Amino acid sequence: MSKPVLYQHFPGKLELYLALLDRHCDALVDSIRAALEATTDNKLRVLATTKAYFDYVAAESGAFRLVFEST
């Protein structure tokens, strides 16, 4: 994708950054929410949500850096 095409959809870098941040935060929240809803056993919920978090961090996309290391 070229810069002109990118800036047809986003007026500037900040808007692009915020859209990416929203997308990746939503993905993390969705995976943790799904882990919470997968069982009613609280011990399993803790395990599932912890796994969902660490799976997100370990993913090859590096999206966790955008979410947790941005200033």
CHARMM internal coordinates of N, CA and C (Angstrom, degrees):
IC EDIT
DIST 1 N 1 CA 1.4366
DIST 1 CA 1 C 1.5322
ANGL 1 N 1 CA 1 C 107.87
DIST 1 C 2 N 1.2966
ANGL 1 CA 1 C 2 N 115.80
DIHE 1 N 1 CA 1 C 2 N 137.00
DIST 2 N 2 CA 1.4651
ANGL 1 C 2 N 2 CA 120.37
DIHE 1 CA 1 C 2 N 2 CA -178.40
DIST 2 CA 2 C 1.5344
ANGL 2 N 2 CA 2 C 110.47
DIHE 1 C 2 N 2 CA 2 C -93.45
DIST 2 C 3 N 1.3156
ANGL 2 CA 2 C 3 N 115.93
DIHE 2 N 2 CA 2 C 3 N 162.44
DIST 3 N 3 CA 1.4691
ANGL 2 C 3 N 3 CA 120.86
DIHE 2 CA 2 C 3 N 3 CA 178.76
DIST 3 CA 3 C 1.5287
ANGL 3 N 3 CA 3 C 112.39
DIHE 2 C 3 N 3 CA 3 C -57.96
DIST 3 C 4 N 1.3457
ANGL 3 CA 3 C 4 N 119.06
DIHE 3 N 3 CA 3 C 4 N -45.42
DIST 4 N 4 CA 1.4653
ANGL 3 C 4 N 4 CA 118.09
DIHE 3 CA 3 C 4 N 4 CA -179.89
DIST 4 CA 4 C 1.5342
ANGL 4 N 4 CA 4 C 112.84
DIHE 3 C 4 N 4 CA 4 C -58.76
DIST 4 C 5 N 1.3137
ANGL 4 CA 4 C 5 N 116.95
DIHE 4 N 4 CA 4 C 5 N -40.36
DIST 5 N 5 CA 1.4642
ANGL 4 C 5 N 5 CA 120.03
DIHE 4 CA 4 C 5 N 5 CA 178.55
DIST 5 CA 5 C 1.5248
ANGL 5 N 5 CA 5 C 110.10
DIHE 4 C 5 N 5 CA 5 C -65.77
DIST 5 C 6 N 1.3120
ANGL 5 CA 5 C 6 N 116.45
DIHE 5 N 5 CA 5 C 6 N -42.84
DIST 6 N 6 CA 1.4623
ANGL 5 C 6 N 6 CA 121.53
DIHE 5 CA 5 C 6 N 6 CA 179.02
DIST 6 CA 6 C 1.5209
ANGL 6 N 6 CA 6 C 111.11
DIHE 5 C 6 N 6 CA 6 C -59.55
DIST 6 C 7 N 1.3207
ANGL 6 CA 6 C 7 N 116.28
DIHE 6 N 6 CA 6 C 7 N -45.43
DIST 7 N 7 CA 1.4648
ANGL 6 C 7 N 7 CA 120.25
DIHE 6 CA 6 C 7 N 7 CA -177.88
DIST 7 CA 7 C 1.5236
ANGL 7 N 7 CA 7 C 113.50
DIHE 6 C 7 N 7 CA 7 C -78.29
DIST 7 C 8 N 1.3287
ANGL 7 CA 7 C 8 N 117.81
DIHE 7 N 7 CA 7 C 8 N -4.48
DIST 8 N 8 CA 1.4601
ANGL 7 C 8 N 8 CA 119.74
DIHE 7 CA 7 C 8 N 8 CA 168.65
DIST 8 CA 8 C 1.5227
ANGL 8 N 8 CA 8 C 109.79
DIHE 7 C 8 N 8 CA 8 C -72.38
DIST 8 C 9 N 1.3291
ANGL 8 CA 8 C 9 N 116.62
DIHE 8 N 8 CA 8 C 9 N -26.77
DIST 9 N 9 CA 1.4594
ANGL 8 C 9 N 9 CA 121.92
DIHE 8 CA 8 C 9 N 9 CA -176.88
DIST 9 CA 9 C 1.5226
ANGL 9 N 9 CA 9 C 112.85
DIHE 8 C 9 N 9 CA 9 C -100.17
DIST 9 C 10 N 1.3239
ANGL 9 CA 9 C 10 N 117.82
DIHE 9 N 9 CA 9 C 10 N -23.93
DIST 10 N 10 CA 1.4539
ANGL 9 C 10 N 10 CA 122.65
DIHE 9 CA 9 C 10 N 10 CA -178.31
DIST 10 CA 10 C 1.5307
ANGL 10 N 10 CA 10 C 108.69
DIHE 9 C 10 N 10 CA 10 C -132.22
DIST 10 C 11 N 1.3335
ANGL 10 CA 10 C 11 N 117.01
DIHE 10 N 10 CA 10 C 11 N 128.04
DIST 11 N 11 CA 1.4613
ANGL 10 C 11 N 11 CA 119.43
DIHE 10 CA 10 C 11 N 11 CA -177.64
DIST 11 CA 11 C 1.5308
ANGL 11 N 11 CA 11 C 114.26
DIHE 10 C 11 N 11 CA 11 C -66.47
DIST 11 C 12 N 1.3274
ANGL 11 CA 11 C 12 N 116.99
DIHE 11 N 11 CA 11 C 12 N -23.78
DIST 12 N 12 CA 1.4587
ANGL 11 C 12 N 12 CA 119.37
DIHE 11 CA 11 C 12 N 12 CA -178.93
DIST 12 CA 12 C 1.5148
ANGL 12 N 12 CA 12 C 111.56
DIHE 11 C 12 N 12 CA 12 C -163.69
DIST 12 C 13 N 1.3184
ANGL 12 CA 12 C 13 N 115.03
DIHE 12 N 12 CA 12 C 13 N -179.74
DIST 13 N 13 CA 1.4662
ANGL 12 C 13 N 13 CA 120.89
DIHE 12 CA 12 C 13 N 13 CA -177.99
DIST 13 CA 13 C 1.5190
ANGL 13 N 13 CA 13 C 112.19
DIHE 12 C 13 N 13 CA 13 C -64.25
DIST 13 C 14 N 1.3270
ANGL 13 CA 13 C 14 N 116.94
DIHE 13 N 13 CA 13 C 14 N -38.01
DIST 14 N 14 CA 1.4645
ANGL 13 C 14 N 14 CA 120.26
DIHE 13 CA 13 C 14 N 14 CA -178.98
DIST 14 CA 14 C 1.5206
ANGL 14 N 14 CA 14 C 110.76
DIHE 13 C 14 N 14 CA 14 C -61.42
DIST 14 C 15 N 1.3203
ANGL 14 CA 14 C 15 N 117.68
DIHE 14 N 14 CA 14 C 15 N -44.60
DIST 15 N 15 CA 1.4660
ANGL 14 C 15 N 15 CA 121.14
DIHE 14 CA 14 C 15 N 15 CA -179.60
DIST 15 CA 15 C 1.5278
ANGL 15 N 15 CA 15 C 111.39
DIHE 14 C 15 N 15 CA 15 C -64.62
DIST 15 C 16 N 1.3162
ANGL 15 CA 15 C 16 N 116.50
DIHE 15 N 15 CA 15 C 16 N -38.97
DIST 16 N 16 CA 1.4614
ANGL 15 C 16 N 16 CA 120.71
DIHE 15 CA 15 C 16 N 16 CA 176.28
DIST 16 CA 16 C 1.5208
ANGL 16 N 16 CA 16 C 110.51
DIHE 15 C 16 N 16 CA 16 C -63.99
DIST 16 C 17 N 1.3125
ANGL 16 CA 16 C 17 N 116.45
DIHE 16 N 16 CA 16 C 17 N -47.18
DIST 17 N 17 CA 1.4636
ANGL 16 C 17 N 17 CA 122.20
DIHE 16 CA 16 C 17 N 17 CA 178.64
DIST 17 CA 17 C 1.5315
ANGL 17 N 17 CA 17 C 110.63
DIHE 16 C 17 N 17 CA 17 C -58.34
DIST 17 C 18 N 1.3365
ANGL 17 CA 17 C 18 N 116.97
DIHE 17 N 17 CA 17 C 18 N -47.42
DIST 18 N 18 CA 1.4636
ANGL 17 C 18 N 18 CA 120.56
DIHE 17 CA 17 C 18 N 18 CA -178.65
DIST 18 CA 18 C 1.5312
ANGL 18 N 18 CA 18 C 111.63
DIHE 17 C 18 N 18 CA 18 C -64.95
DIST 18 C 19 N 1.3234
ANGL 18 CA 18 C 19 N 117.52
DIHE 18 N 18 CA 18 C 19 N -36.50
DIST 19 N 19 CA 1.4681
ANGL 18 C 19 N 19 CA 120.55
DIHE 18 CA 18 C 19 N 19 CA 177.44
DIST 19 CA 19 C 1.5268
ANGL 19 N 19 CA 19 C 110.58
DIHE 18 C 19 N 19 CA 19 C -65.21
DIST 19 C 20 N 1.3279
ANGL 19 CA 19 C 20 N 116.90
DIHE 19 N 19 CA 19 C 20 N -42.65
DIST 20 N 20 CA 1.4743
ANGL 19 C 20 N 20 CA 120.34
DIHE 19 CA 19 C 20 N 20 CA 177.22
DIST 20 CA 20 C 1.5156
ANGL 20 N 20 CA 20 C 111.36
DIHE 19 C 20 N 20 CA 20 C -65.25
DIST 20 C 21 N 1.3167
ANGL 20 CA 20 C 21 N 116.58
DIHE 20 N 20 CA 20 C 21 N -42.07
DIST 21 N 21 CA 1.4561
ANGL 20 C 21 N 21 CA 121.12
DIHE 20 CA 20 C 21 N 21 CA 178.93
DIST 21 CA 21 C 1.5237
ANGL 21 N 21 CA 21 C 110.54
DIHE 20 C 21 N 21 CA 21 C -61.36
DIST 21 C 22 N 1.3290
ANGL 21 CA 21 C 22 N 117.37
DIHE 21 N 21 CA 21 C 22 N -46.23
DIST 22 N 22 CA 1.4709
ANGL 21 C 22 N 22 CA 121.35
DIHE 21 CA 21 C 22 N 22 CA 177.50
DIST 22 CA 22 C 1.5199
ANGL 22 N 22 CA 22 C 111.39
DIHE 21 C 22 N 22 CA 22 C -58.48
DIST 22 C 23 N 1.3175
ANGL 22 CA 22 C 23 N 115.81
DIHE 22 N 22 CA 22 C 23 N -45.34
DIST 23 N 23 CA 1.4729
ANGL 22 C 23 N 23 CA 120.30
DIHE 22 CA 22 C 23 N 23 CA -177.60
DIST 23 CA 23 C 1.5299
ANGL 23 N 23 CA 23 C 111.34
DIHE 22 C 23 N 23 CA 23 C -61.20
DIST 23 C 24 N 1.3175
ANGL 23 CA 23 C 24 N 116.13
DIHE 23 N 23 CA 23 C 24 N -45.71
DIST 24 N 24 CA 1.4586
ANGL 23 C 24 N 24 CA 119.47
DIHE 23 CA 23 C 24 N 24 CA -176.57
DIST 24 CA 24 C 1.5344
ANGL 24 N 24 CA 24 C 112.56
DIHE 23 C 24 N 24 CA 24 C -75.73
DIST 24 C 25 N 1.3141
ANGL 24 CA 24 C 25 N 117.66
DIHE 24 N 24 CA 24 C 25 N -33.37
DIST 25 N 25 CA 1.4713
ANGL 24 C 25 N 25 CA 120.07
DIHE 24 CA 24 C 25 N 25 CA 174.23
DIST 25 CA 25 C 1.5224
ANGL 25 N 25 CA 25 C 110.12
DIHE 24 C 25 N 25 CA 25 C -65.50
DIST 25 C 26 N 1.3228
ANGL 25 CA 25 C 26 N 116.46
DIHE 25 N 25 CA 25 C 26 N -42.55
DIST 26 N 26 CA 1.4693
ANGL 25 C 26 N 26 CA 120.45
DIHE 25 CA 25 C 26 N 26 CA 177.39
DIST 26 CA 26 C 1.5259
ANGL 26 N 26 CA 26 C 111.32
DIHE 25 C 26 N 26 CA 26 C -61.07
DIST 26 C 27 N 1.3170
ANGL 26 CA 26 C 27 N 117.31
DIHE 26 N 26 CA 26 C 27 N -39.76
DIST 27 N 27 CA 1.4682
ANGL 26 C 27 N 27 CA 120.82
DIHE 26 CA 26 C 27 N 27 CA 179.34
DIST 27 CA 27 C 1.5259
ANGL 27 N 27 CA 27 C 111.10
DIHE 26 C 27 N 27 CA 27 C -63.70
DIST 27 C 28 N 1.3182
ANGL 27 CA 27 C 28 N 116.63
DIHE 27 N 27 CA 27 C 28 N -42.25
DIST 28 N 28 CA 1.4639
ANGL 27 C 28 N 28 CA 120.44
DIHE 27 CA 27 C 28 N 28 CA 178.59
DIST 28 CA 28 C 1.5236
ANGL 28 N 28 CA 28 C 110.83
DIHE 27 C 28 N 28 CA 28 C -65.52
DIST 28 C 29 N 1.3138
ANGL 28 CA 28 C 29 N 117.05
DIHE 28 N 28 CA 28 C 29 N -46.63
DIST 29 N 29 CA 1.4611
ANGL 28 C 29 N 29 CA 121.24
DIHE 28 CA 28 C 29 N 29 CA 179.02
DIST 29 CA 29 C 1.5271
ANGL 29 N 29 CA 29 C 110.54
DIHE 28 C 29 N 29 CA 29 C -61.25
DIST 29 C 30 N 1.3154
ANGL 29 CA 29 C 30 N 117.46
DIHE 29 N 29 CA 29 C 30 N -42.67
DIST 30 N 30 CA 1.4683
ANGL 29 C 30 N 30 CA 121.00
DIHE 29 CA 29 C 30 N 30 CA 179.29
DIST 30 CA 30 C 1.5231
ANGL 30 N 30 CA 30 C 111.70
DIHE 29 C 30 N 30 CA 30 C -61.88
DIST 30 C 31 N 1.3177
ANGL 30 CA 30 C 31 N 117.93
DIHE 30 N 30 CA 30 C 31 N -42.12
DIST 31 N 31 CA 1.4704
ANGL 30 C 31 N 31 CA 119.81
DIHE 30 CA 30 C 31 N 31 CA -179.10
DIST 31 CA 31 C 1.5192
ANGL 31 N 31 CA 31 C 111.10
DIHE 30 C 31 N 31 CA 31 C -69.51
DIST 31 C 32 N 1.3130
ANGL 31 CA 31 C 32 N 117.86
DIHE 31 N 31 CA 31 C 32 N -36.45
DIST 32 N 32 CA 1.4690
ANGL 31 C 32 N 32 CA 120.12
DIHE 31 CA 31 C 32 N 32 CA 177.70
DIST 32 CA 32 C 1.5229
ANGL 32 N 32 CA 32 C 110.31
DIHE 31 C 32 N 32 CA 32 C -71.33
DIST 32 C 33 N 1.3213
ANGL 32 CA 32 C 33 N 116.76
DIHE 32 N 32 CA 32 C 33 N -39.50
DIST 33 N 33 CA 1.4669
ANGL 32 C 33 N 33 CA 120.43
DIHE 32 CA 32 C 33 N 33 CA 177.73
DIST 33 CA 33 C 1.5370
ANGL 33 N 33 CA 33 C 110.35
DIHE 32 C 33 N 33 CA 33 C -62.42
DIST 33 C 34 N 1.3217
ANGL 33 CA 33 C 34 N 116.75
DIHE 33 N 33 CA 33 C 34 N -42.08
DIST 34 N 34 CA 1.4707
ANGL 33 C 34 N 34 CA 120.31
DIHE 33 CA 33 C 34 N 34 CA 178.33
DIST 34 CA 34 C 1.5242
ANGL 34 N 34 CA 34 C 110.67
DIHE 33 C 34 N 34 CA 34 C -63.60
DIST 34 C 35 N 1.3215
ANGL 34 CA 34 C 35 N 117.33
DIHE 34 N 34 CA 34 C 35 N -38.61
DIST 35 N 35 CA 1.4630
ANGL 34 C 35 N 35 CA 121.03
DIHE 34 CA 34 C 35 N 35 CA 178.06
DIST 35 CA 35 C 1.5316
ANGL 35 N 35 CA 35 C 110.46
DIHE 34 C 35 N 35 CA 35 C -64.66
DIST 35 C 36 N 1.3191
ANGL 35 CA 35 C 36 N 116.94
DIHE 35 N 35 CA 35 C 36 N -39.84
DIST 36 N 36 CA 1.4688
ANGL 35 C 36 N 36 CA 120.73
DIHE 35 CA 35 C 36 N 36 CA 178.53
DIST 36 CA 36 C 1.5271
ANGL 36 N 36 CA 36 C 111.75
DIHE 35 C 36 N 36 CA 36 C -65.55
DIST 36 C 37 N 1.3113
ANGL 36 CA 36 C 37 N 115.97
DIHE 36 N 36 CA 36 C 37 N -37.63
DIST 37 N 37 CA 1.4654
ANGL 36 C 37 N 37 CA 120.44
DIHE 36 CA 36 C 37 N 37 CA -176.75
DIST 37 CA 37 C 1.5227
ANGL 37 N 37 CA 37 C 113.04
DIHE 36 C 37 N 37 CA 37 C -82.31
DIST 37 C 38 N 1.3196
ANGL 37 CA 37 C 38 N 117.00
DIHE 37 N 37 CA 37 C 38 N -8.12
DIST 38 N 38 CA 1.4654
ANGL 37 C 38 N 38 CA 120.43
DIHE 37 CA 37 C 38 N 38 CA -176.00
DIST 38 CA 38 C 1.5189
ANGL 38 N 38 CA 38 C 113.09
DIHE 37 C 38 N 38 CA 38 C -71.84
DIST 38 C 39 N 1.3227
ANGL 38 CA 38 C 39 N 117.45
DIHE 38 N 38 CA 38 C 39 N -20.98
DIST 39 N 39 CA 1.4554
ANGL 38 C 39 N 39 CA 120.67
DIHE 38 CA 38 C 39 N 39 CA -177.66
DIST 39 CA 39 C 1.5233
ANGL 39 N 39 CA 39 C 110.17
DIHE 38 C 39 N 39 CA 39 C -154.01
DIST 39 C 40 N 1.3119
ANGL 39 CA 39 C 40 N 116.19
DIHE 39 N 39 CA 39 C 40 N 161.55
DIST 40 N 40 CA 1.4666
ANGL 39 C 40 N 40 CA 120.39
DIHE 39 CA 39 C 40 N 40 CA 174.76
DIST 40 CA 40 C 1.5291
ANGL 40 N 40 CA 40 C 110.93
DIHE 39 C 40 N 40 CA 40 C -103.48
DIST 40 C 41 N 1.3039
ANGL 40 CA 40 C 41 N 116.47
DIHE 40 N 40 CA 40 C 41 N -6.44
DIST 41 N 41 CA 1.4628
ANGL 40 C 41 N 41 CA 121.46
DIHE 40 CA 40 C 41 N 41 CA 177.62
DIST 41 CA 41 C 1.5298
ANGL 41 N 41 CA 41 C 109.01
DIHE 40 C 41 N 41 CA 41 C -76.80
DIST 41 C 42 N 1.3246
ANGL 41 CA 41 C 42 N 116.96
DIHE 41 N 41 CA 41 C 42 N 116.64
DIST 42 N 42 CA 1.4608
ANGL 41 C 42 N 42 CA 120.25
DIHE 41 CA 41 C 42 N 42 CA -174.27
DIST 42 CA 42 C 1.5227
ANGL 42 N 42 CA 42 C 113.78
DIHE 41 C 42 N 42 CA 42 C -63.33
DIST 42 C 43 N 1.3134
ANGL 42 CA 42 C 43 N 117.66
DIHE 42 N 42 CA 42 C 43 N -34.38
DIST 43 N 43 CA 1.4641
ANGL 42 C 43 N 43 CA 119.97
DIHE 42 CA 42 C 43 N 43 CA 177.85
DIST 43 CA 43 C 1.5320
ANGL 43 N 43 CA 43 C 109.90
DIHE 42 C 43 N 43 CA 43 C -63.74
DIST 43 C 44 N 1.3192
ANGL 43 CA 43 C 44 N 116.66
DIHE 43 N 43 CA 43 C 44 N -44.12
DIST 44 N 44 CA 1.4637
ANGL 43 C 44 N 44 CA 120.82
DIHE 43 CA 43 C 44 N 44 CA 178.22
DIST 44 CA 44 C 1.5300
ANGL 44 N 44 CA 44 C 111.76
DIHE 43 C 44 N 44 CA 44 C -67.98
DIST 44 C 45 N 1.3337
ANGL 44 CA 44 C 45 N 116.10
DIHE 44 N 44 CA 44 C 45 N -32.34
DIST 45 N 45 CA 1.4666
ANGL 44 C 45 N 45 CA 119.91
DIHE 44 CA 44 C 45 N 45 CA 176.75
DIST 45 CA 45 C 1.5239
ANGL 45 N 45 CA 45 C 111.12
DIHE 44 C 45 N 45 CA 45 C -62.82
DIST 45 C 46 N 1.3325
ANGL 45 CA 45 C 46 N 115.65
DIHE 45 N 45 CA 45 C 46 N -44.35
DIST 46 N 46 CA 1.4637
ANGL 45 C 46 N 46 CA 119.70
DIHE 45 CA 45 C 46 N 46 CA 179.02
DIST 46 CA 46 C 1.5234
ANGL 46 N 46 CA 46 C 109.89
DIHE 45 C 46 N 46 CA 46 C -61.71
DIST 46 C 47 N 1.3161
ANGL 46 CA 46 C 47 N 116.93
DIHE 46 N 46 CA 46 C 47 N -45.07
DIST 47 N 47 CA 1.4626
ANGL 46 C 47 N 47 CA 120.58
DIHE 46 CA 46 C 47 N 47 CA 178.76
DIST 47 CA 47 C 1.5288
ANGL 47 N 47 CA 47 C 111.41
DIHE 46 C 47 N 47 CA 47 C -62.38
DIST 47 C 48 N 1.3255
ANGL 47 CA 47 C 48 N 116.48
DIHE 47 N 47 CA 47 C 48 N -44.26
DIST 48 N 48 CA 1.4657
ANGL 47 C 48 N 48 CA 120.66
DIHE 47 CA 47 C 48 N 48 CA -176.92
DIST 48 CA 48 C 1.5278
ANGL 48 N 48 CA 48 C 111.80
DIHE 47 C 48 N 48 CA 48 C -67.66
DIST 48 C 49 N 1.3257
ANGL 48 CA 48 C 49 N 117.17
DIHE 48 N 48 CA 48 C 49 N -41.56
DIST 49 N 49 CA 1.4678
ANGL 48 C 49 N 49 CA 118.81
DIHE 48 CA 48 C 49 N 49 CA -179.82
DIST 49 CA 49 C 1.5276
ANGL 49 N 49 CA 49 C 111.16
DIHE 48 C 49 N 49 CA 49 C -70.50
DIST 49 C 50 N 1.3173
ANGL 49 CA 49 C 50 N 116.69
DIHE 49 N 49 CA 49 C 50 N -36.82
DIST 50 N 50 CA 1.4626
ANGL 49 C 50 N 50 CA 119.91
DIHE 49 CA 49 C 50 N 50 CA 176.41
DIST 50 CA 50 C 1.5190
ANGL 50 N 50 CA 50 C 110.22
DIHE 49 C 50 N 50 CA 50 C -63.73
DIST 50 C 51 N 1.3198
ANGL 50 CA 50 C 51 N 116.19
DIHE 50 N 50 CA 50 C 51 N -43.22
DIST 51 N 51 CA 1.4698
ANGL 50 C 51 N 51 CA 120.33
DIHE 50 CA 50 C 51 N 51 CA 177.81
DIST 51 CA 51 C 1.5292
ANGL 51 N 51 CA 51 C 110.55
DIHE 50 C 51 N 51 CA 51 C -63.20
DIST 51 C 52 N 1.3170
ANGL 51 CA 51 C 52 N 117.43
DIHE 51 N 51 CA 51 C 52 N -42.76
DIST 52 N 52 CA 1.4665
ANGL 51 C 52 N 52 CA 120.68
DIHE 51 CA 51 C 52 N 52 CA 179.39
DIST 52 CA 52 C 1.5291
ANGL 52 N 52 CA 52 C 110.72
DIHE 51 C 52 N 52 CA 52 C -60.46
DIST 52 C 53 N 1.3201
ANGL 52 CA 52 C 53 N 116.81
DIHE 52 N 52 CA 52 C 53 N -41.78
DIST 53 N 53 CA 1.4557
ANGL 52 C 53 N 53 CA 120.79
DIHE 52 CA 52 C 53 N 53 CA 178.82
DIST 53 CA 53 C 1.5261
ANGL 53 N 53 CA 53 C 110.93
DIHE 52 C 53 N 53 CA 53 C -63.79
DIST 53 C 54 N 1.3312
ANGL 53 CA 53 C 54 N 116.70
DIHE 53 N 53 CA 53 C 54 N -50.08
DIST 54 N 54 CA 1.4597
ANGL 53 C 54 N 54 CA 119.45
DIHE 53 CA 53 C 54 N 54 CA -177.60
DIST 54 CA 54 C 1.5291
ANGL 54 N 54 CA 54 C 112.28
DIHE 53 C 54 N 54 CA 54 C -69.49
DIST 54 C 55 N 1.3182
ANGL 54 CA 54 C 55 N 117.91
DIHE 54 N 54 CA 54 C 55 N -30.64
DIST 55 N 55 CA 1.4653
ANGL 54 C 55 N 55 CA 120.24
DIHE 54 CA 54 C 55 N 55 CA 173.01
DIST 55 CA 55 C 1.5270
ANGL 55 N 55 CA 55 C 110.20
DIHE 54 C 55 N 55 CA 55 C -62.81
DIST 55 C 56 N 1.3208
ANGL 55 CA 55 C 56 N 116.55
DIHE 55 N 55 CA 55 C 56 N -40.67
DIST 56 N 56 CA 1.4586
ANGL 55 C 56 N 56 CA 121.01
DIHE 55 CA 55 C 56 N 56 CA 178.28
DIST 56 CA 56 C 1.5288
ANGL 56 N 56 CA 56 C 110.51
DIHE 55 C 56 N 56 CA 56 C -63.41
DIST 56 C 57 N 1.3205
ANGL 56 CA 56 C 57 N 116.35
DIHE 56 N 56 CA 56 C 57 N -45.38
DIST 57 N 57 CA 1.4656
ANGL 56 C 57 N 57 CA 120.89
DIHE 56 CA 56 C 57 N 57 CA -179.80
DIST 57 CA 57 C 1.5282
ANGL 57 N 57 CA 57 C 111.01
DIHE 56 C 57 N 57 CA 57 C -65.16
DIST 57 C 58 N 1.3324
ANGL 57 CA 57 C 58 N 117.15
DIHE 57 N 57 CA 57 C 58 N -37.66
DIST 58 N 58 CA 1.4647
ANGL 57 C 58 N 58 CA 121.26
DIHE 57 CA 57 C 58 N 58 CA -176.12
DIST 58 CA 58 C 1.5304
ANGL 58 N 58 CA 58 C 113.43
DIHE 57 C 58 N 58 CA 58 C -81.36
DIST 58 C 59 N 1.3065
ANGL 58 CA 58 C 59 N 117.81
DIHE 58 N 58 CA 58 C 59 N -10.22
DIST 59 N 59 CA 1.4674
ANGL 58 C 59 N 59 CA 120.93
DIHE 58 CA 58 C 59 N 59 CA -177.85
DIST 59 CA 59 C 1.5242
ANGL 59 N 59 CA 59 C 110.42
DIHE 58 C 59 N 59 CA 59 C -59.95
DIST 59 C 60 N 1.2919
ANGL 59 CA 59 C 60 N 115.30
DIHE 59 N 59 CA 59 C 60 N 146.62
DIST 60 N 60 CA 1.4625
ANGL 59 C 60 N 60 CA 122.36
DIHE 59 CA 59 C 60 N 60 CA -177.09
DIST 60 CA 60 C 1.5253
ANGL 60 N 60 CA 60 C 113.75
DIHE 59 C 60 N 60 CA 60 C -66.47
DIST 60 C 61 N 1.3185
ANGL 60 CA 60 C 61 N 117.79
DIHE 60 N 60 CA 60 C 61 N -16.85
DIST 61 N 61 CA 1.4670
ANGL 60 C 61 N 61 CA 120.20
DIHE 60 CA 60 C 61 N 61 CA -174.35
DIST 61 CA 61 C 1.5235
ANGL 61 N 61 CA 61 C 113.02
DIHE 60 C 61 N 61 CA 61 C -68.11
DIST 61 C 62 N 1.3198
ANGL 61 CA 61 C 62 N 117.63
DIHE 61 N 61 CA 61 C 62 N -24.20
DIST 62 N 62 CA 1.4583
ANGL 61 C 62 N 62 CA 120.12
DIHE 61 CA 61 C 62 N 62 CA -177.73
DIST 62 CA 62 C 1.5188
ANGL 62 N 62 CA 62 C 113.00
DIHE 61 C 62 N 62 CA 62 C 73.27
DIST 62 C 63 N 1.3353
ANGL 62 CA 62 C 63 N 116.67
DIHE 62 N 62 CA 62 C 63 N 13.34
DIST 63 N 63 CA 1.4628
ANGL 62 C 63 N 63 CA 120.75
DIHE 62 CA 62 C 63 N 63 CA -178.40
DIST 63 CA 63 C 1.5226
ANGL 63 N 63 CA 63 C 111.72
DIHE 62 C 63 N 63 CA 63 C -61.16
DIST 63 C 64 N 1.3205
ANGL 63 CA 63 C 64 N 117.25
DIHE 63 N 63 CA 63 C 64 N -29.06
DIST 64 N 64 CA 1.4643
ANGL 63 C 64 N 64 CA 119.56
DIHE 63 CA 63 C 64 N 64 CA -179.57
DIST 64 CA 64 C 1.5303
ANGL 64 N 64 CA 64 C 110.68
DIHE 63 C 64 N 64 CA 64 C -59.65
DIST 64 C 65 N 1.3189
ANGL 64 CA 64 C 65 N 117.13
DIHE 64 N 64 CA 64 C 65 N -31.00
DIST 65 N 65 CA 1.4707
ANGL 64 C 65 N 65 CA 119.61
DIHE 64 CA 64 C 65 N 65 CA 178.76
DIST 65 CA 65 C 1.5209
ANGL 65 N 65 CA 65 C 110.78
DIHE 64 C 65 N 65 CA 65 C -64.96
DIST 65 C 66 N 1.3175
ANGL 65 CA 65 C 66 N 115.69
DIHE 65 N 65 CA 65 C 66 N -39.40
DIST 66 N 66 CA 1.4567
ANGL 65 C 66 N 66 CA 120.04
DIHE 65 CA 65 C 66 N 66 CA 178.11
DIST 66 CA 66 C 1.5205
ANGL 66 N 66 CA 66 C 110.19
DIHE 65 C 66 N 66 CA 66 C -62.66
DIST 66 C 67 N 1.3352
ANGL 66 CA 66 C 67 N 116.67
DIHE 66 N 66 CA 66 C 67 N -42.44
DIST 67 N 67 CA 1.4532
ANGL 66 C 67 N 67 CA 121.45
DIHE 66 CA 66 C 67 N 67 CA -176.25
DIST 67 CA 67 C 1.5303
ANGL 67 N 67 CA 67 C 112.30
DIHE 66 C 67 N 67 CA 67 C -75.98
DIST 67 C 68 N 1.3378
ANGL 67 CA 67 C 68 N 117.22
DIHE 67 N 67 CA 67 C 68 N -44.00
DIST 68 N 68 CA 1.4560
ANGL 67 C 68 N 68 CA 120.05
DIHE 67 CA 67 C 68 N 68 CA -170.17
DIST 68 CA 68 C 1.5228
ANGL 68 N 68 CA 68 C 115.48
DIHE 67 C 68 N 68 CA 68 C -103.81
DIST 68 C 69 N 1.3100
ANGL 68 CA 68 C 69 N 118.61
DIHE 68 N 68 CA 68 C 69 N -15.64
DIST 69 N 69 CA 1.4563
ANGL 68 C 69 N 69 CA 119.65
DIHE 68 CA 68 C 69 N 69 CA -176.48
DIST 69 CA 69 C 1.5219
ANGL 69 N 69 CA 69 C 112.62
DIHE 68 C 69 N 69 CA 69 C -113.89
DIST 69 C 70 N 1.3089
ANGL 69 CA 69 C 70 N 118.02
DIHE 69 N 69 CA 69 C 70 N 6.04
DIST 70 N 70 CA 1.4637
ANGL 69 C 70 N 70 CA 121.48
DIHE 69 CA 69 C 70 N 70 CA 179.79
DIST 70 CA 70 C 1.5218
ANGL 70 N 70 CA 70 C 109.75
DIHE 69 C 70 N 70 CA 70 C -81.68
DIST 70 C 71 N 1.3178
ANGL 70 CA 70 C 71 N 115.48
DIHE 70 N 70 CA 70 C 71 N 148.86
DIST 71 N 71 CA 1.4631
ANGL 70 C 71 N 71 CA 119.03
DIHE 70 CA 70 C 71 N 71 CA 175.97
DIST 71 CA 71 C 1.4991
ANGL 71 N 71 CA 71 C 110.99
DIHE 70 C 71 N 71 CA 71 C -108.63
END
COOR INIT
IC SEED 1 N 1 CA 1 C
IC BUILD
